[in-house]
Amino acid sequence: MTLTPLQRTWMQLAIEESRQGMIDRHGGPFGAIVVKEGEVIARGHNQVTINHDPTAHAEIMAIRKACQVLQQFQLRGCELYSSCEPCPMCFSAIYWARLDRVYYANTRLEAAAIDFDDHLISVELIKPEADRSIPFIHVPDPQALEVFHQWRSLSDKIPY
């Protein structure tokens, strides 16, 4: 796909964010920006190692900042530009945030070639619980289910 000159500028901002985070030793070489109505509203780069947080990926950081800027938990009307194809966690966050579109530069295979391989996670997601490398053990509890029933009956809840 060919980007417009403005979209190319936004992609370059995401790439520069990835470079600066890497230079600053905040984490891996990943950057992202969120754009709404032609304006960059948030930037993020990987901060896994500096924050000691395995969820501090560039896309997650940019989504968090964008939600704070807009004071809302959904990003409809926004686009995300990422220096790399989002991992499964970021992919999920993008859907939870309800972004309109995602543009990315490097692929997950190119990330795997520099030792950022999320293939295991993709494989684990489709395995039955009993076959996963990290055990997931279902422990049904009536009290936990009751909380769900209470949520369903709330008249003033904010759905998402």
PADREN-457650 format. One record per residue: residue number from 1; x, y, z of N, C-alpha, C, CB in turn. Coordinates in nm, 2 decimals, always signed. Glycine has a CB too. Layout:
# PADREN-457650
NODE  num     nc1     nc2     nc3    cac1    cac2    cac3     cc1     cc2     cc3    cbc1    cbc2    cbc3
NODE  NUM       X       Y       Z       X       Y       Z       X       Y       Z       X       Y       Z
...
END
This chain:
# PADREN-457650
NODE  num     nc1     nc2     nc3    cac1    cac2    cac3     cc1     cc2     cc3    cbc1    cbc2    cbc3
NODE    1   +0.08   -0.12   +0.00   +0.00   +0.00   +0.00   +0.09   +0.12   +0.00   -0.10   +0.00   +0.12
NODE    2   +0.05   +0.22   -0.07   +0.12   +0.35   -0.07   +0.05   +0.45   +0.02   +0.12   +0.41   -0.22
NODE    3   +0.13   +0.51   +0.11   +0.08   +0.61   +0.20   +0.08   +0.74   +0.14   +0.16   +0.61   +0.33
NODE    4   -0.01   +0.83   +0.19   -0.01   +0.97   +0.14   +0.11   +1.03   +0.21   -0.15   +1.04   +0.19
NODE    5   +0.15   +1.15   +0.16   +0.26   +1.22   +0.22   +0.24   +1.24   +0.37   +0.29   +1.35   +0.16
NODE    6   +0.12   +1.28   +0.42   +0.10   +1.30   +0.56   +0.10   +1.17   +0.64   -0.04   +1.36   +0.58
NODE    7   +0.05   +1.06   +0.58   +0.06   +0.93   +0.64   +0.20   +0.88   +0.65   -0.03   +0.82   +0.57
NODE    8   +0.28   +0.91   +0.55   +0.42   +0.88   +0.55   +0.49   +0.95   +0.67   +0.49   +0.91   +0.42
NODE    9   +0.46   +1.08   +0.69   +0.51   +1.15   +0.80   +0.48   +1.09   +0.93   +0.46   +1.30   +0.79
NODE   10   +0.36   +1.05   +0.95   +0.32   +0.98   +1.07   +0.39   +0.85   +1.09   +0.17   +0.95   +1.07
NODE   11   +0.41   +0.77   +0.99   +0.49   +0.65   +1.00   +0.63   +0.68   +1.04   +0.48   +0.57   +0.86
NODE   12   +0.69   +0.78   +0.98   +0.82   +0.82   +1.01   +0.83   +0.86   +1.16   +0.87   +0.94   +0.92
NODE   13   +0.73   +0.93   +1.21   +0.73   +0.96   +1.36   +0.73   +0.84   +1.44   +0.60   +1.05   +1.39
NODE   14   +0.65   +0.74   +1.40   +0.65   +0.61   +1.48   +0.79   +0.54   +1.47   +0.54   +0.51   +1.42
NODE   15   +0.85   +0.55   +1.36   +0.98   +0.49   +1.34   +1.08   +0.56   +1.42   +1.02   +0.48   +1.19
NODE   16   +1.08   +0.69   +1.42   +1.17   +0.77   +1.50   +1.15   +0.75   +1.65   +1.15   +0.93   +1.47
NODE   17   +1.02   +0.73   +1.69   +0.99   +0.70   +1.83   +1.06   +0.56   +1.87   +0.84   +0.69   +1.85
NODE   18   +1.06   +0.47   +1.77   +1.12   +0.34   +1.80   +1.27   +0.36   +1.82   +1.09   +0.24   +1.69
NODE   19   +1.33   +0.44   +1.73   +1.47   +0.46   +1.73   +1.51   +0.53   +1.87   +1.52   +0.55   +1.61
NODE   20   +1.44   +0.63   +1.90   +1.47   +0.71   +2.03   +1.46   +0.62   +2.15   +1.39   +0.83   +2.04
NODE   21   +1.35   +0.54   +2.16   +1.34   +0.45   +2.27   +1.45   +0.35   +2.28   +1.21   +0.38   +2.26
NODE   22   +1.50   +0.30   +2.17   +1.61   +0.21   +2.16   +1.74   +0.28   +2.21   +1.63   +0.15   +2.02
NODE   23   +1.76   +0.40   +2.15   +1.88   +0.48   +2.19   +1.89   +0.51   +2.34   +1.89   +0.61   +2.11
NODE   24   +1.77   +0.54   +2.39   +1.76   +0.57   +2.54   +1.76   +0.45   +2.62   +1.63   +0.65   +2.56
NODE   25   +1.76   +0.33   +2.56   +1.77   +0.20   +2.63   +1.64   +0.18   +2.72   +1.89   +0.20   +2.72
NODE   26   +1.53   +0.22   +2.67   +1.40   +0.20   +2.74   +1.35   +0.06   +2.71   +1.30   +0.30   +2.70
NODE   27   +1.39   +0.00   +2.60   +1.34   -0.14   +2.57   +1.37   -0.16   +2.42   +1.19   -0.14   +2.59
NODE   28   +1.29   -0.25   +2.36   +1.31   -0.29   +2.22   +1.28   -0.18   +2.12   +1.23   -0.41   +2.19
NODE   29   +1.32   -0.20   +2.00   +1.31   -0.10   +1.89   +1.17   -0.09   +1.83   +1.41   -0.13   +1.78
NODE   30   +1.08   -0.04   +1.91   +0.94   -0.03   +1.87   +0.88   +0.10   +1.91   +0.85   -0.15   +1.93
NODE   31   +0.81   +0.16   +1.81   +0.74   +0.29   +1.84   +0.60   +0.29   +1.77   +0.83   +0.40   +1.79
NODE   32   +0.52   +0.38   +1.83   +0.38   +0.39   +1.78   +0.33   +0.53   +1.80   +0.29   +0.28   +1.84
NODE   33   +0.24   +0.57   +1.72   +0.17   +0.70   +1.74   +0.02   +0.68   +1.71   +0.23   +0.81   +1.65
NODE   34   -0.06   +0.76   +1.78   -0.21   +0.76   +1.75   -0.24   +0.89   +1.69   -0.29   +0.73   +1.89
NODE   35   -0.32   +0.89   +1.58   -0.36   +1.01   +1.51   -0.52   +1.01   +1.51   -0.31   +1.00   +1.37
NODE   36   -0.57   +1.13   +1.54   -0.71   +1.16   +1.53   -0.73   +1.29   +1.46   -0.77   +1.16   +1.68
NODE   37   -0.82   +1.28   +1.36   -0.86   +1.40   +1.28   -0.74   +1.47   +1.23   -0.95   +1.49   +1.36
NODE   38   -0.64   +1.40   +1.18   -0.52   +1.46   +1.13   -0.42   +1.52   +1.22   -0.56   +1.57   +1.04
NODE   39   -0.43   +1.49   +1.35   -0.34   +1.53   +1.45   -0.28   +1.42   +1.53   -0.41   +1.63   +1.55
NODE   40   -0.15   +1.42   +1.56   -0.09   +1.32   +1.65   -0.14   +1.36   +1.79   +0.07   +1.32   +1.63
NODE   41   -0.20   +1.26   +1.86   -0.25   +1.29   +1.99   -0.17   +1.21   +2.10   -0.40   +1.25   +2.01
NODE   42   -0.09   +1.11   +2.05   -0.01   +1.03   +2.15   +0.10   +0.96   +2.08   -0.10   +0.93   +2.22
NODE   43   +0.21   +0.94   +2.15   +0.33   +0.87   +2.11   +0.36   +0.77   +2.21   +0.45   +0.96   +2.08
NODE   44   +0.42   +0.66   +2.17   +0.47   +0.56   +2.26   +0.58   +0.48   +2.21   +0.36   +0.47   +2.31
NODE   45   +0.68   +0.44   +2.29   +0.78   +0.35   +2.25   +0.79   +0.24   +2.35   +0.92   +0.42   +2.23
NODE   46   +0.86   +0.13   +2.32   +0.87   +0.02   +2.41   +0.95   +0.06   +2.53   +0.95   -0.10   +2.34
NODE   47   +0.89   +0.03   +2.65   +0.95   +0.07   +2.78   +0.95   -0.05   +2.87   +0.87   +0.18   +2.84
NODE   48   +0.96   -0.17   +2.81   +0.96   -0.29   +2.89   +1.07   -0.30   +2.99   +0.96   -0.41   +2.80
NODE   49   +1.19   -0.27   +2.95   +1.30   -0.29   +3.04   +1.32   -0.18   +3.14   +1.43   -0.31   +2.96
NODE   50   +1.29   -0.05   +3.10   +1.31   +0.06   +3.19   +1.20   +0.06   +3.30   +1.31   +0.19   +3.11
NODE   51   +1.08   +0.01   +3.26   +0.97   +0.01   +3.36   +0.95   -0.12   +3.43   +0.84   +0.04   +3.28
NODE   52   +1.03   -0.22   +3.39   +1.02   -0.36   +3.44   +0.87   -0.40   +3.43   +1.06   -0.36   +3.59
NODE   53   +0.82   -0.39   +3.30   +0.68   -0.41   +3.27   +0.67   -0.48   +3.14   +0.60   -0.28   +3.28
NODE   54   +0.64   -0.61   +3.14   +0.63   -0.68   +3.01   +0.52   -0.64   +2.92   +0.62   -0.83   +3.04
NODE   55   +0.42   -0.55   +2.98   +0.31   -0.50   +2.89   +0.34   -0.37   +2.84   +0.19   -0.50   +2.98
NODE   56   +0.45   -0.31   +2.86   +0.48   -0.17   +2.82   +0.53   -0.16   +2.68   +0.59   -0.11   +2.92
NODE   57   +0.46   -0.23   +2.59   +0.49   -0.22   +2.45   +0.45   -0.09   +2.39   +0.42   -0.34   +2.37
NODE   58   +0.51   -0.05   +2.28   +0.49   +0.08   +2.21   +0.34   +0.11   +2.19   +0.57   +0.09   +2.08
NODE   59   +0.27   +0.01   +2.13   +0.13   +0.03   +2.10   +0.05   +0.05   +2.23   +0.08   -0.09   +2.02
NODE   60   +0.08   -0.03   +2.33   +0.01   -0.01   +2.46   +0.03   +0.12   +2.52   +0.05   -0.12   +2.56
NODE   61   +0.16   +0.17   +2.52   +0.19   +0.30   +2.57   +0.12   +0.41   +2.49   +0.35   +0.32   +2.57
NODE   62   +0.12   +0.40   +2.36   +0.05   +0.50   +2.28   -0.10   +0.50   +2.31   +0.08   +0.48   +2.13
NODE   63   -0.16   +0.38   +2.32   -0.30   +0.37   +2.34   -0.34   +0.43   +2.48   -0.35   +0.22   +2.34
NODE   64   -0.26   +0.40   +2.58   -0.28   +0.45   +2.71   -0.28   +0.61   +2.71   -0.18   +0.40   +2.81
NODE   65   -0.17   +0.66   +2.65   -0.16   +0.81   +2.64   -0.28   +0.87   +2.56   -0.03   +0.85   +2.58
NODE   66   -0.32   +0.81   +2.45   -0.43   +0.86   +2.37   -0.56   +0.87   +2.45   -0.44   +0.78   +2.24
NODE   67   -0.58   +0.76   +2.53   -0.70   +0.75   +2.61   -0.70   +0.86   +2.72   -0.72   +0.61   +2.67
NODE   68   -0.58   +0.89   +2.77   -0.57   +0.99   +2.87   -0.59   +1.13   +2.81   -0.43   +0.99   +2.94
NODE   69   -0.54   +1.15   +2.70   -0.55   +1.28   +2.63   -0.70   +1.30   +2.60   -0.47   +1.29   +2.50
NODE   70   -0.77   +1.20   +2.54   -0.91   +1.22   +2.51   -1.01   +1.20   +2.62   -0.94   +1.12   +2.40
NODE   71   -0.95   +1.15   +2.74   -1.04   +1.12   +2.85   -1.15   +1.03   +2.82   -1.09   +1.25   +2.91
NODE   72   -1.11   +0.92   +2.75   -1.21   +0.81   +2.72   -1.13   +0.68   +2.70   -1.29   +0.85   +2.59
NODE   73   -1.21   +0.57   +2.71   -1.14   +0.44   +2.70   -1.15   +0.37   +2.57   -1.20   +0.35   +2.81
NODE   74   -1.21   +0.44   +2.47   -1.22   +0.39   +2.34   -1.16   +0.49   +2.24   -1.36   +0.35   +2.30
NODE   75   -1.10   +0.44   +2.13   -1.03   +0.53   +2.04   -1.10   +0.53   +1.90   -0.88   +0.50   +2.03
NODE   76   -1.23   +0.52   +1.89   -1.29   +0.53   +1.76   -1.26   +0.66   +1.70   -1.45   +0.51   +1.78
NODE   77   -1.24   +0.66   +1.57   -1.20   +0.78   +1.50   -1.05   +0.80   +1.50   -1.27   +0.90   +1.56
NODE   78   -0.97   +0.71   +1.55   -0.83   +0.72   +1.56   -0.76   +0.61   +1.48   -0.78   +0.71   +1.71
NODE   79   -0.64   +0.64   +1.44   -0.56   +0.54   +1.37   -0.43   +0.53   +1.44   -0.53   +0.58   +1.22
NODE   80   -0.37   +0.41   +1.43   -0.24   +0.38   +1.50   -0.14   +0.35   +1.39   -0.25   +0.26   +1.60
NODE   81   -0.02   +0.42   +1.40   +0.09   +0.39   +1.32   +0.20   +0.33   +1.40   +0.15   +0.53   +1.25
NODE   82   +0.25   +0.21   +1.36   +0.35   +0.14   +1.44   +0.47   +0.10   +1.36   +0.28   +0.01   +1.50
NODE   83   +0.58   +0.10   +1.42   +0.70   +0.07   +1.35   +0.71   -0.08   +1.32   +0.83   +0.11   +1.43
NODE   84   +0.62   -0.16   +1.38   +0.62   -0.30   +1.36   +0.48   -0.36   +1.37   +0.72   -0.37   +1.46
NODE   85   +0.46   -0.47   +1.31   +0.33   -0.54   +1.32   +0.31   -0.57   +1.47   +0.33   -0.67   +1.23
NODE   86   +0.19   -0.54   +1.52   +0.16   -0.56   +1.66   +0.17   -0.71   +1.70   +0.03   -0.50   +1.70
NODE   87   +0.22   -0.73   +1.82   +0.22   -0.87   +1.88   +0.08   -0.90   +1.92   +0.31   -0.87   +2.01
NODE   88   +0.05   -1.03   +1.96   -0.08   -1.07   +2.00   -0.14   -0.98   +2.12   -0.08   -1.21   +2.04
NODE   89   -0.06   -0.94   +2.21   -0.12   -0.86   +2.32   -0.16   -0.72   +2.27   -0.01   -0.84   +2.43
NODE   90   -0.08   -0.66   +2.19   -0.11   -0.53   +2.13   -0.22   -0.54   +2.03   +0.01   -0.47   +2.06
NODE   91   -0.23   -0.65   +1.96   -0.34   -0.67   +1.87   -0.47   -0.67   +1.94   -0.32   -0.81   +1.79
NODE   92   -0.47   -0.74   +2.06   -0.59   -0.74   +2.14   -0.62   -0.61   +2.19   -0.57   -0.84   +2.26
NODE   93   -0.52   -0.53   +2.24   -0.55   -0.40   +2.29   -0.61   -0.31   +2.19   -0.42   -0.34   +2.35
NODE   94   -0.56   -0.32   +2.06   -0.61   -0.24   +1.95   -0.76   -0.27   +1.93   -0.53   -0.27   +1.82
NODE   95   -0.80   -0.39   +1.94   -0.94   -0.42   +1.93   -1.02   -0.37   +2.05   -0.96   -0.57   +1.92
NODE   96   -0.97   -0.39   +2.17   -1.04   -0.33   +2.29   -1.05   -0.18   +2.28   -0.96   -0.37   +2.42
NODE   97   -0.95   -0.11   +2.23   -0.95   +0.03   +2.21   -1.04   +0.08   +2.10   -0.81   +0.09   +2.19
NODE   98   -1.08   -0.01   +2.01   -1.17   +0.02   +1.90   -1.11   +0.12   +1.80   -1.30   +0.07   +1.95
NODE   99   -0.98   +0.11   +1.78   -0.91   +0.19   +1.68   -0.97   +0.16   +1.54   -0.76   +0.17   +1.68
NODE  100   -0.97   +0.26   +1.45   -1.03   +0.25   +1.32   -0.94   +0.17   +1.23   -1.06   +0.38   +1.26
NODE  101   -0.80   +0.19   +1.24   -0.71   +0.13   +1.14   -0.57   +0.13   +1.20   -0.71   +0.22   +1.01
NODE  102   -0.49   +0.04   +1.15   -0.35   +0.02   +1.20   -0.26   +0.02   +1.07   -0.33   -0.10   +1.29
NODE  103   -0.16   +0.09   +1.07   -0.05   +0.09   +0.97   +0.07   +0.04   +1.04   -0.04   +0.23   +0.90
NODE  104   +0.15   -0.05   +0.98   +0.27   -0.09   +1.04   +0.38   -0.11   +0.94   +0.26   -0.22   +1.12
NODE  105   +0.51   -0.09   +0.98   +0.62   -0.10   +0.89   +0.68   -0.24   +0.89   +0.73   +0.01   +0.93
NODE  106   +0.76   -0.27   +0.99   +0.82   -0.41   +0.99   +0.72   -0.52   +1.02   +0.93   -0.41   +1.10
NODE  107   +0.74   -0.64   +0.98   +0.65   -0.75   +1.00   +0.69   -0.83   +1.12   +0.65   -0.84   +0.88
NODE  108   +0.61   -0.91   +1.17   +0.64   -1.00   +1.28   +0.75   -1.09   +1.25   +0.52   -1.08   +1.33
NODE  109   +0.77   -1.13   +1.13   +0.88   -1.22   +1.09   +1.01   -1.14   +1.09   +0.86   -1.27   +0.94
NODE  110   +1.01   -1.01   +1.06   +1.13   -0.93   +1.07   +1.17   -0.91   +1.22   +1.11   -0.80   +1.00
NODE  111   +1.06   -0.90   +1.30   +1.09   -0.89   +1.45   +1.15   -1.02   +1.50   +0.96   -0.85   +1.52
NODE  112   +1.09   -1.13   +1.45   +1.15   -1.26   +1.50   +1.29   -1.27   +1.46   +1.07   -1.37   +1.44
NODE  113   +1.33   -1.22   +1.35   +1.47   -1.23   +1.30   +1.57   -1.15   +1.39   +1.48   -1.17   +1.16
NODE  114   +1.52   -1.06   +1.48   +1.60   -0.99   +1.57   +1.57   -1.04   +1.72   +1.59   -0.84   +1.56
NODE  115   +1.51   -1.16   +1.73   +1.48   -1.22   +1.86   +1.36   -1.16   +1.93   +1.60   -1.21   +1.94
NODE  116   +1.27   -1.11   +1.86   +1.14   -1.07   +1.92   +1.03   -1.16   +1.85   +1.11   -0.91   +1.90
NODE  117   +1.03   -1.28   +1.89   +0.94   -1.38   +1.83   +0.82   -1.41   +1.92   +1.02   -1.51   +1.80
NODE  118   +0.70   -1.37   +1.87   +0.58   -1.39   +1.94   +0.50   -1.51   +1.89   +0.49   -1.27   +1.94
NODE  119   +0.56   -1.59   +1.80   +0.50   -1.71   +1.74   +0.45   -1.80   +1.85   +0.59   -1.78   +1.65
NODE  120   +0.52   -1.82   +1.96   +0.48   -1.91   +2.06   +0.35   -1.87   +2.12   +0.59   -1.91   +2.18
NODE  121   +0.33   -1.74   +2.14   +0.20   -1.69   +2.20   +0.09   -1.72   +2.10   +0.21   -1.54   +2.22
NODE  122   +0.11   -1.70   +1.97   +0.00   -1.73   +1.88   -0.04   -1.87   +1.88   +0.04   -1.68   +1.74
NODE  123   +0.06   -1.96   +1.89   +0.04   -2.10   +1.90   -0.03   -2.14   +2.03   +0.17   -2.18   +1.88
NODE  124   +0.01   -2.08   +2.14   -0.05   -2.11   +2.27   -0.19   -2.07   +2.27   +0.03   -2.04   +2.38
NODE  125   -0.23   -1.96   +2.21   -0.37   -1.91   +2.21   -0.47   -2.01   +2.16   -0.38   -1.78   +2.13
NODE  126   -0.43   -2.09   +2.06   -0.53   -2.18   +2.00   -0.52   -2.32   +2.06   -0.50   -2.19   +1.86
NODE  127   -0.43   -2.35   +2.16   -0.42   -2.48   +2.22   -0.53   -2.49   +2.33   -0.28   -2.50   +2.28
NODE  128   -0.58   -2.62   +2.35   -0.66   -2.64   +2.47   -0.58   -2.61   +2.59   -0.72   -2.79   +2.47
NODE  129   -0.65   -2.57   +2.70   -0.59   -2.53   +2.82   -0.49   -2.64   +2.87   -0.69   -2.51   +2.93
NODE  130   -0.53   -2.77   +2.86   -0.44   -2.88   +2.91   -0.31   -2.89   +2.83   -0.52   -3.01   +2.90
NODE  131   -0.31   -2.84   +2.71   -0.19   -2.85   +2.63   -0.09   -2.73   +2.63   -0.23   -2.88   +2.49
NODE  132   -0.13   -2.62   +2.70   -0.05   -2.50   +2.70   +0.08   -2.52   +2.79   -0.13   -2.38   +2.76
NODE  133   +0.18   -2.45   +2.75   +0.31   -2.46   +2.83   +0.30   -2.40   +2.97   +0.42   -2.40   +2.75
NODE  134   +0.21   -2.30   +2.98   +0.18   -2.25   +3.12   +0.04   -2.30   +3.15   +0.19   -2.09   +3.12
NODE  135   +0.03   -2.38   +3.26   -0.10   -2.43   +3.29   -0.21   -2.32   +3.32   -0.09   -2.53   +3.41
NODE  136   -0.32   -2.33   +3.26   -0.44   -2.25   +3.29   -0.54   -2.34   +3.35   -0.50   -2.18   +3.16
NODE  137   -0.57   -2.32   +3.48   -0.66   -2.41   +3.56   -0.79   -2.34   +3.59   -0.58   -2.46   +3.68
NODE  138   -0.90   -2.39   +3.54   -1.03   -2.33   +3.56   -1.07   -2.38   +3.70   -1.13   -2.38   +3.46
NODE  139   -1.10   -2.28   +3.79   -1.15   -2.31   +3.92   -1.28   -2.24   +3.94   -1.05   -2.27   +4.03
NODE  140   -1.39   -2.30   +3.90   -1.52   -2.23   +3.91   -1.55   -2.19   +4.06   -1.64   -2.32   +3.86
NODE  141   -1.62   -2.08   +4.07   -1.65   -2.03   +4.21   -1.78   -1.96   +4.20   -1.54   -1.94   +4.27
NODE  142   -1.88   -2.00   +4.28   -2.02   -1.93   +4.27   -2.01   -1.78   +4.30   -2.11   -2.00   +4.36
NODE  143   -1.92   -1.74   +4.39   -1.91   -1.60   +4.43   -1.86   -1.52   +4.31   -1.82   -1.58   +4.55
NODE  144   -1.76   -1.57   +4.24   -1.71   -1.50   +4.12   -1.82   -1.49   +4.01   -1.59   -1.58   +4.06
NODE  145   -1.90   -1.59   +4.00   -2.01   -1.59   +3.90   -2.12   -1.49   +3.95   -2.07   -1.73   +3.88
NODE  146   -2.14   -1.48   +4.08   -2.24   -1.39   +4.13   -2.20   -1.24   +4.10   -2.25   -1.40   +4.28
NODE  147   -2.07   -1.21   +4.10   -2.02   -1.08   +4.07   -2.06   -1.05   +3.92   -1.87   -1.06   +4.09
NODE  148   -2.04   -1.15   +3.83   -2.08   -1.13   +3.69   -2.23   -1.10   +3.68   -2.05   -1.25   +3.61
NODE  149   -2.31   -1.17   +3.76   -2.46   -1.15   +3.76   -2.50   -1.01   +3.81   -2.53   -1.26   +3.84
NODE  150   -2.42   -0.97   +3.91   -2.45   -0.83   +3.96   -2.41   -0.73   +3.86   -2.36   -0.81   +4.09
NODE  151   -2.30   -0.75   +3.79   -2.26   -0.66   +3.68   -2.37   -0.65   +3.57   -2.13   -0.70   +3.61
NODE  152   -2.42   -0.77   +3.53   -2.53   -0.77   +3.43   -2.65   -0.69   +3.47   -2.56   -0.91   +3.40
NODE  153   -2.68   -0.69   +3.60   -2.81   -0.63   +3.64   -2.79   -0.48   +3.68   -2.86   -0.70   +3.76
NODE  154   -2.66   -0.43   +3.68   -2.64   -0.29   +3.71   -2.71   -0.20   +3.60   -2.49   -0.25   +3.71
NODE  155   -2.79   -0.10   +3.64   -2.85   -0.01   +3.55   -2.77   +0.11   +3.51   -2.98   +0.04   +3.61
NODE  156   -2.66   +0.13   +3.59   -2.58   +0.25   +3.56   -2.44   +0.22   +3.52   -2.57   +0.34   +3.68
NODE  157   -2.42   +0.09   +3.47   -2.28   +0.05   +3.43   -2.25   +0.12   +3.29   -2.27   -0.10   +3.41
NODE  158   -2.12   +0.14   +3.27   -2.07   +0.19   +3.15   -2.02   +0.07   +3.07   -1.95   +0.30   +3.17
NODE  159   -2.09   +0.03   +2.96   -2.05   -0.08   +2.88   -1.93   -0.05   +2.80   -2.16   -0.13   +2.79
NODE  160   -1.85   -0.15   +2.77   -1.73   -0.14   +2.68   -1.70   -0.27   +2.61   -1.61   -0.09   +2.76
END
